């Protein structure tokens, strides 16, 4: 709703106060079969000649990761079908404690449960999992106020938000050692560094993607939890980021190793297979309202530097890429992945970019292939942290299995982030001033109410592409000997970048939001870092009220429910709203969120009814299943938003 209060334009929502709360049912927990590890299984056939090729490539980088606890414990195998392990909680903490304290201060900043599951209900916790936070600075300090008082750029790096993606956590351990007592220690003269070596502490124990730290459902993807804040770990991490106010944020991930299509060439029996060949992919936070100054600074300063450093290390770099057959200008729909690529030889011969897919009728056909980077989503970690006024990136190494080609996977992350640290050091004063100015611009923008100052909820991808060579590893079988060899190659891609997109659905950004809400809603929104004020008297104001006109899980074949919210059985989202003007009496102490705060934009995405992860959508996804296990989405702080209701009802 839009309104004016003391000559200030506001958008307003009403929330019915509901105080019901019931604890979940209790049953026995279910610990993992192989704590801190699992069996080396590739998502696709991963032949020995390819594993050997990548191990030799790592050896050529001259990196030495032999000191990592998962290596020194001697338990892991790099052979497919055998068991591999990450560092245990005790091994990780012992490793941190062994580092030089000269410029390091660290603490356990939280202990978290991990709920099991039995007969579909939440259970008691399997134990408490400790989350260490490391702060590197000169002089050595730990508290956020002490770190910020040094007036140096703060770099925040984290690994393993997905528990099974262990190489990012290992990379953080490598960087920690080099900062504490190695070749990167000198950088602390001009920058400070905060490292979270293992974000998903219980997911690592279970070797699973998500966390079980939220009692109402298990395996929550915390990389989609940065708007709803369901996980206690997510909430803690946002509190810390809000306090330390980092200037640069890096999030280390892994993605599945994929392959292309084999084929017989000409009259010979030579078989060629294309494998994804990049060692590290990077993505600049793809959010439209991320400050333009910061996007430009990453693009012009940081990205060229880490691209060069990766290649100087003998590795291959690419933009984070997803592939789709959706026409340009539209949000990517059907994602087909690298495994759909036909051979590089075929592409070179045809001069066309095509992909082999299964048609709707079950047949097979070739269609044009489009490549995209990440889409706008405020629930994802790097965009959400970028909206706090920071440069923000994601890194992805490719992984065939837990213990296979570990060195190469860790090396990719380290190559990017050692460059980030050095670039921040080399341009410390300029970088510091650029970020502070961008934050000042964000606050000033929050005071402006105009048609050219809009909150962009969805985007159109650009009509024009840029050329992007995606590295591939091509395996060729000799027709005579039937032996295989591997050589590097490229897929000449037409890339459509979200950073070049244009607004699709957007609204004029208001001066403030007025929210008549229960305390649970305000507490949930506060995790984004915003500060609320209260109306000092009862006020009757003319407002523009929203009504939910439609909600659905799909439009045609396109799934609308965001990743991470689709696990509920009757999940759907708001697809249409209408508005009407009326007078509403707001009582004294109604909450007000002014937009002239750096972190207010992130919170605003939780309020807008057509935003991807608004709190009405969370209600619609949860309302069927949560009551079955003793919960209530409104009591949890989400907005009632049934069709026909005023938003929220």
VENRACOR-V653277 format. One record per pair of residues at least 24 apart in sequence whose ideal C-beta (glycine too) atoms are under 10 Angstrom apart, sorted by the first residue. I is the first residue (numbers start at 1). J is the second residue. Records with the same first field share a line. If there is no record, write none. Layout:
BEGIN
I: J  J
END
This chain:
BEGIN
1: 510  513  514  541  542  543  544  545  546  579  580  581  582  584  646  647
2: 449  507  508  510  511  542  543  544  545  579  581
3: 510  511  512  514  539  541  542  543  544  545  581  583  584  586
4: 449  511  541  542  543
5: 511  512  514  535  539  541  543  586  592
6: 511  539
7: 511
8: 447  449  510  511  512  592  594  595
9: 448  449  450  508  509  510  511  512  595
10: 449  510  511  512  513  514  541  543  592  593  594  595
11: 449  455  507  508  509  510  511  512  513  514  515  543  544  546  593  595  604  607  608
12: 510  512  513  514  515  516  541  543  544  545  546  584  586  590  592  607
13: 513  514  515  516  517  521  543  545  546  607  608  609  614  615  616  639  646  647  648
14: 514  515  516  517  543  545  546  584  586  590  639  646  647  648  649
15: 515  516  517  518  520  521  522  591  615  634  637  638  639  640  647  648  649
16: 516  517  518  634  639  640  645  646  648  649
17: 516  517  518  519  520  521  634  635
18: 518  520  632  633  634  635  636  640
19: 518  519  520  632  634  635
20: 627  631  632  634  635
21: 520  630  631  632  635  636
22: 627  629  630  631  632  635
23: 122  215  629  630  631
24: 115  121  122  123  124  215  216  626  628  629  630  631
25: 118  119  120  121  122  123  215  628  629  630
26: 115  118  121  122  123  124  215  630
27: 115  116  117  118  119  120  121  122  123  124
28: 116  117  118  123  124  126
29: 113  114  115  116  117  118  123  124  125  126  127  212
30: 114  115  116  117  118  123  126  206  212  218
31: 114  116  126  127  205  206
32: 114  116  126  202  205  206  207  208
33: 206  207
34: 83  84  85  206  207  402
35: 85  86  88  89  126  204  205  206  207
36: 70  73  75  84  85  86  87  88  89  90  91  92  163  166  204  205  206  207
37: 70  75  76  77  83  84  85  86  88  164  166  204  205  207  402  403
38: 83  84  85  86  164  206  207  208  401  402  403
39: 77  80  81  82  83  84  207  401  402  403
40: 76  77  78  79  80  81  82  83  84  400  401  402  403  404
41: 80  81  84  400  401  402  404
42: 80  81  256  257  259  399  400  401  404
43: 255  256  257  258  259  339  399  400  401
44: 256  257  258  259  275  338  339  400
45: 80  259  273  400
46: 80  257  259  275  400  401  404  405
47: 80  273  275  475  484  486
48: 79  80  484
49: 475  477  483  484  485  486
50: 257  259  273  275  400  404  405  473  475  484  486
51: 78  79  80  400  401  404  405
52: 405  486
53: 275  405  408  473  475  484  485  486  487  488
54: 257  275  277  279  398  400  404  405  407  408  409  473  486
55: 404  405  406  407  408
56: 408  486
57: 279  314  315  316  405  407  408  411  473  486  488
58: 279  314  315  405  406  407  408  409  410  411  412
59: 314  407  408
60: 313  314  315
61: 279  312  313  314  315  407  408  411  412  414  415
62: 313  314  411
63: 174  313  314  315  407  408  410  411  414  415
64: 174  407
65: 170  171  173  174  177  406  407  410  411  414
66: 407
67: 95  98  173  174  177
68: 92  95  169  170  171  173  174  177  406  407  410
69: 93  94  95  96  98  170  173
70: 95  166  169  170  173  402  403  406
71: 170  403  406  407
75: 403
76: 402  403  406
77: 401  402  403  404
78: 401  402  403  404  405  406  407
79: 401  403  404
80: 400  401  403  404
81: 401
82: 401  402  403  404
83: 402  403
84: 166  207  401  402  403  404  406
85: 166  207  402  403
86: 160  163  164  166  167  169  170  198  204  205  207  402  403
87: 166  169  170  173  197  198  204
88: 204  205
89: 127  128  129  130  131  132  198  201  202  204  205
90: 130
92: 130  132  169  173  197  198  201  204
93: 130  132  197
95: 132  173  176  177  197
96: 132  133  134  173  176  177  180  195  197
97: 132
98: 177  180  181
99: 134  136  173  176  177  179  180  181  182
100: 177  179  180  181  182  185
101: 140  180  181
102: 136  138  139  140  180  181  185  188
103: 135  136  137  138  139  140  141  179  180  181  185  187  188  189  192  193
104: 134  135  136  137  140  142  176  177  179  180  181  185  188  193  195
105: 133  134  135  136  137  139  140  141  142  143  146  147
106: 132  133  134  135  136  142  176  180  195  197
107: 131  132  133  134  135  142  143
108: 132  133
109: 133  142  196  236  237  239  240
110: 201  213  232  233  235  236  237  239  240
111: 201  232
112: 200  201  202  211  212  213  214  231  232  233  236
113: 202  211  212  213  214  215  232
114: 201  202  203  205  206  211  212  213  218
115: 202  211  212  213  214  215  216  217  218
116: 206  212  218
117: 212  217  218  219
120: 625  628  629
121: 215  216  628  629  630
122: 212  214  215  216  217  218  629  630  631
123: 212  215  218
124: 215
125: 202  212  213  215
126: 202  205  206  212
127: 202  205
128: 201  202
129: 198  200  201  202  203  204  205  211  212  213  233
130: 198  201
131: 196  197  198  199  200  201  202  233  236  237  240
132: 176  195  196  197  198  201
133: 158  194  195  196  197  236  237  240  244
134: 172  173  175  176  179  180  193  194  195  196  197
135: 192  193  194  195  244
136: 175  176  178  179  180  184  185  187  188  191  192  193  194  195  421
137: 179  188  191  192  193  194
138: 185  186  187  188  189  190  191  192
139: 188
140: 188  192
141: 192
142: 194
143: 243  244
144: 194  239  240  241  242  243  244  245
145: 243  244
146: 192
147: 192  193  194  243  244  245  246
148: 192  243  244  245
150: 188  190  191  192
151: 192  428  429  432  436
152: 188  189  190  191  192  193  247  424  425  428  429  431  432
153: 190  191  192  193  246  247  248  390  391  421  424  425  427  428  429  430  431  432  433  434  435  436
154: 191  192  193  194  241  244  245  246  247  248  249  390  424  432  435
155: 187  191  192  193  194  195  246  247  248  249  250  390  391  417  420  421  423  424  425  431
156: 192  193  194  195  196  237  240  241  244  245  246  247  248  249  250  251  385  390  392
157: 193  194  195  196  197  246  248  249  250  251  252  395  413  416  417  420  421
158: 194  195  196  197  198  199  200  237  241  249  250  251  252  381  385
159: 195  196  197  198  199  200  204  250  251  252  253  254  395  410  413  417
160: 196  197  198  199  200  201  203  204  251  252  253  254
161: 196  198  199  200  203  209  210  211  221  222  223  225  226  233  234  237  251  252  253  381  394
162: 199  200  203  204  208  209  210  211  221  222  223  252  253  254  255
163: 198  199  200  201  202  203  204  205  206  207  208  209  210  211  212  219  222
164: 200  203  204  206  207  208  209  210  254  399  402
165: 200  203  204  207  209  223  252  253  254  255  396  397  399  402  409
166: 198  204  207  254  399  402  403  406  409  410
167: 252  253  254  395  397  398  399  402  405  406  407  408  409  410  411  412  413  414
168: 197  198  199  250  251  252  253  254  394  395  396  397  409  410  412  413  417
169: 196  197  198  199  200  204  252  410  413
170: 197  198  252  406  407  409  410  413  414
171: 195  197  250  252  280  395  397  409  410  411  412  413  414  415  416  417  418
172: 196  197  198  199  250  252  410  413  414  417
173: 197  198  410
174: 410  411  413  414  417  418
175: 250  252  413  414  417  418  420  421
178: 414  418  421
179: 418  421
183: 418
184: 417  418  421  422  425
186: 422  425
187: 418  421  422  424  425  426  428
188: 421  425
189: 425  428
190: 424  425  426  427  428  429  431  432
191: 247  248  420  421  422  423  424  425  426  428  431  432
192: 244  246  247  424
193: 246  248  417  420  421  424
194: 240  241  244  246  249
195: 250  417
196: 233  237  240  241  251  252
197: 252
199: 223  231  233  234  236  237  251  252  381
200: 231  233  234
201: 233
202: 231  233
203: 231  233
207: 402
210: 564  567
215: 629  630  631
216: 568  622  625  626  628  629  630  631  633  636
217: 567  568  622  625  626  629  631
218: 567
219: 567
220: 564  565  567
221: 379  380  563  564  565  567
222: 379  381  564
223: 251  253  377  379  380  381  382  384  394  563  564
224: 377  379  380  381  562  563  564  565  566  613
225: 379  380  381  384  564  565  613
226: 377  378  379  380  381  382  383  384  385  387  527  528  564  602  605  613
227: 377  378  379  380  383  384  524  525  527  528  562  564  565  602  603  605  606  611  612  613  614  615  617  618
228: 379  524  527  562  564  565  606  613  614  615  617  618  621  622  636  637  638
229: 379  523  524  525  526  527  528  606  637
230: 524  564  565  618  622  636
234: 379  381  384  527
235: 523  524  526  527
236: 527
237: 381  385  527
238: 381  384  385  388  526  527  528  529  599  602
239: 526  527  529
241: 381  384  385  388  390  529  599
242: 385  388  526  527  528  529  530  598  599
243: 529
245: 388  389  390  435  439  529  598  599
246: 385  388  389  390  391  392  435
247: 294  389  390  391  424  428  431  432  434  435  436  438  439
248: 294  297  298  302  385  386  390  391  392  393  417  420  421  423  424  431  435
249: 285  381  382  384  385  386  388  390  391  392  393  394  420
250: 282  302  306  382  385  391  392  393  394  395  413  416  417  420  421
251: 283  285  380  381  382  385  392  393  394  395  396
252: 280  393  394  395  396  397  409  410  412  413  414  416  417
253: 281  283  320  381  382  394  395  396  397  399  413
254: 395  396  397  398  399  409  412  413
255: 281  320  321  322  337  338  396  397  398  399
256: 337  338  339  396  398  399  400
257: 338  339  397  398  399  400  401  404  405  409
258: 323  337  338  339  340  341  398  400
259: 337  338  339  340  341  472  473  475
260: 337  338  339  340  341  342  343  344  346  355  356  472  473  474  475  491
261: 339  340  341  342  343  346  355  356
262: 342  343  475  477
263: 342  343  345  346  356
264: 479
265: 343  345  346  349  476  479
267: 479
268: 477  478  479  480
269: 477  478  479  480  482
270: 345  476  477  478  479  480  482
271: 343  475  476  477  478  479  482  484
272: 342  343  344  345  346  474  475  476  477  489
273: 343  472  473  474  475  476  477  484  486
274: 338  339  341  342  343  344  345  346  347  472  473  474  475  489  491
275: 338  339  341  398  400  471  472  473  474  475  486  489
276: 316  318  321  337  338  339  341  398  470  471  472  473  491
277: 316  318  338  398  470  471  472  473  474  486  487  488  489  490  491
278: 310  315  316  317  318  319  320  321  338  396  397  398  412  469  470  471  472  473  490
279: 310  311  313  314  315  316  317  318  397  398  405  408  409  411  412  413  415  471
280: 306  307  310  313  315  316  317  318  320  395  396  397  398  408  409  411  412  413  414  415  416
281: 316  317  318  319  320  321  373  394  395  396  397  398  412  416  470  471
282: 306  307  310  317  318  319  320  373  393  394  395  396  412  416
283: 319  320  321  373  374  380  382  383  392  393  394  395  396  498  499
284: 319  320  373  374  382  383  386  391  392  393  394  497  498  499
285: 374  376  380  381  382  383  384  385  386  387  390  391  392  393  394  498  499
286: 320  372  373  374  375  376  377  380  382  383  386  392  394  459  497  498  499  501
287: 374  375  376  377  378  380  382  383  384  386  387  392  456  459  498  499  601  602  605
288: 376  383  454  455  456  457  458  459  498  499  501  502  503  504  506
289: 376  378  383  386  387  442  445  454  455  456  457  503  506  509  601  602  604  605
290: 376  382  383  385  386  387  388  389  390  391  392  438  442  499  601
291: 386  387  389  390  391  434  435  437  438  439  441  442  445  598  601
292: 438  441  499
293: 389  391  434  435  437  438  439  441  442
294: 386  389  390  391  392  434  435  437  438  439  441  442
295: 386  391  392  438  499
296: 391  434  438  499
297: 391  427  430  431  434  435  438
298: 386  390  391  392  393  420  499
299: 391  497  499
301: 391  423  424  426  427  430  431  434
302: 391  393  416  419  420  423  424  427  431
303: 393  416  419  420  423
304: 419  423
305: 416  419  420  422  423  424  426  427
306: 393  395  415  416  417  418  419  420  422  423
307: 415  416  419
308: 419
309: 414  415  416  417  418  419  420  422  423
310: 395  411  412  414  415  416  419
311: 415
312: 415  419
313: 411  412  414  415  416  418  419
314: 411  415
315: 397  408  411  412  414  415  416  471
316: 398  412  469  470  471  472  473  488  490
317: 395  412  415  416  471
318: 371  396  398  468  469  470  471  472  490  491  493  495
319: 371  372  373  374  466  468  470  493  495  497
320: 372  373  374  393  394  395  396
321: 371  372  373  374  396  468  470  491  493  495
322: 370  371  372  373  374  375
323: 353  355  369  370  371  372  470  491  493
324: 355  369  370  371  372  461  496
325: 355  357  367  368  369  370
326: 370  372  461  496  558
327: 368  370  461  463
328: 368  370  372  460  461  462  463  464  465  494  496
329: 460  461  462  463  464  496  501  502  504
330: 370  372  460  461  496  504  558
331: 372  375  376  458  459  460  461  498  501  504  558
332: 370  371  372  373  374  375  461  496  498
333: 370  556  557  558  559
334: 367  557  558
335: 372
336: 367  369  370
338: 371  398  470  472  491
340: 366  367  369
341: 369  470  472  491  493
342: 366  369  491
343: 472  474  476  489
344: 472  474  489  490  491  492
345: 474  476  489
347: 489  490  491  492
348: 489  492
351: 492
353: 491  492  493  494
360: 557
368: 494
369: 491  493  494
370: 461  465  493  494  495  496
371: 465  468  470  491  493  494  495  496  497
372: 461  465  493  495  496  497  498  501
373: 461  468  495  496  497  498  499  500  501
374: 497  498
375: 458  459  461  498  501  612
376: 456  457  458  459  498  501  503  504  605  611  612
377: 562  563  564  605  612  613
378: 457  528  562  601  602  603  604  605  606  611  612  613  614
379: 562  563  564  565  605  606  612  613
380: 562  563  564  613
383: 498  602  605
384: 528  599  602  605  613
385: 602
386: 602
387: 442  528  529  598  599  600  601  602  603  604  605
388: 439  442  528  529  598  599  601  602
389: 435  436  438  439  440  441  442  443  529  598  599  601  602
390: 435  438  439  598
391: 420  424  431  434  435  438
393: 417  420
395: 420
438: 598
439: 597  598  599
440: 598
441: 598
442: 595  596  597  598  599  600  601
443: 594  595  596  597  598  600
444: 596
445: 509  595  596  600  601
446: 509  510  511  512  594  595  596  597  598  600  601  604
447: 511  512  594  595  596
448: 508  509  511  595  596
449: 508  509  510  511  512  595
450: 508  509
451: 506  508
452: 508
453: 508  509  510  595
454: 503  505  506  507  508  509
455: 503  505  506  507  508  509  510  595  601  604  605  607  608  611
456: 501  502  503  504  505  506  507  509  605  611
457: 503  504  505  506  507  604  605  608  609  610  611  612  614
458: 501  503  504  505  506  610  611  612
459: 498  499  500  501  502  503  504  505  506
460: 498  501  502  503  504  505
461: 496  497  498  500  501  502  504
462: 495  496  497  498  499  500  501  502
463: 496  500  501  502
464: 494  496  497  500
465: 493  494  495  496  497  500
466: 493  494  495  496  497  500
467: 492  493  494  495
468: 492  493  494  495  496  497
469: 493  495
470: 495
505: 608  610  611  612
506: 608  610
507: 604  608  609  610  611
509: 595  600  601  604  608
510: 593  594  595  604  607
511: 592  594  595  596
512: 592  593  594  595  596  597  600  604
513: 591  592  593  594  595  600  603  604  606  607  608
514: 539  541  543  584  586  590  591  592  593
515: 586  590  591  592  593  607  639  648
516: 584  586  587  589  590  591  648
517: 590  591  615  637  639  648
518: 634  635  636  637
519: 591  637
520: 632  633  634  635  636  637  638
521: 591  606  607  615  634  635  636  637  638  639  648
522: 591  593  637
523: 637
524: 603  606  615  618  636  637  638
525: 591  593  602  603  604  606  607  615  637
526: 593  599  603
527: 602  603  606
528: 593  597  599  600  601  602  603  604  605  606
529: 597  598  599  600  602  603
530: 593  594  595  597  598  599  600  601  602  603  604  606
531: 593  594  597  599  600
532: 590  591  592  593  594  597  603
533: 590  591  592  593  594
534: 588  589  590  591  592
535: 586  587  588  589  590  591  592
536: 588  589  590  592
537: 586  587  588  589
538: 585  586  587  588  589  590
539: 584  585  586  587  588  590
540: 583  584  585  586
541: 582  583  584  585  586
542: 581  582  583  584
543: 579  580  581  582  583  584  586
544: 579  580  581  582
545: 577  578  579  580  581  582  584  646  647
546: 574  577  578  579  580  608  609  610  616  641  645  646  647  648
547: 576  577  578  579  580  609  643  644  645  646  647  649
548: 574  575  576  577  578  609  616  620  639  640  641  642  643  644  645  646  647  648  649
549: 574  575  576  577  578  643  644  647
550: 574  575  576  577  578  643
551: 575  576  577  616  617  620  641  642  643
552: 576  620  643
553: 620  621
560: 612  617
561: 612  617  620  621
562: 612  613  617  618  621
564: 613  621
565: 612  613  617  618  620  621  622
566: 621
567: 621  622  625
568: 618  620  621  622  623  624  625  626  633
569: 621  624  625  628
570: 620  621  622  623  624  625
571: 617  618  620  621  622  623  624  625
572: 617  620  621  623  624  643
573: 609  610  611  612  613  614  616  617  618  620  621  641
574: 608  609  610  611  614  616  617  619  620  639  641  643  647
575: 609  610  643
576: 609  610  643
577: 608  609  610  616  641  646  647
578: 647
579: 609  647
580: 646
582: 646
584: 646
606: 637  638  639
607: 639  647  648
608: 647
609: 639  641  647  648
610: 647
614: 638  639  641  647  648
615: 639  640  641  647  648
616: 640  641  642  645  647  648  649
617: 641
619: 645  648  649
END
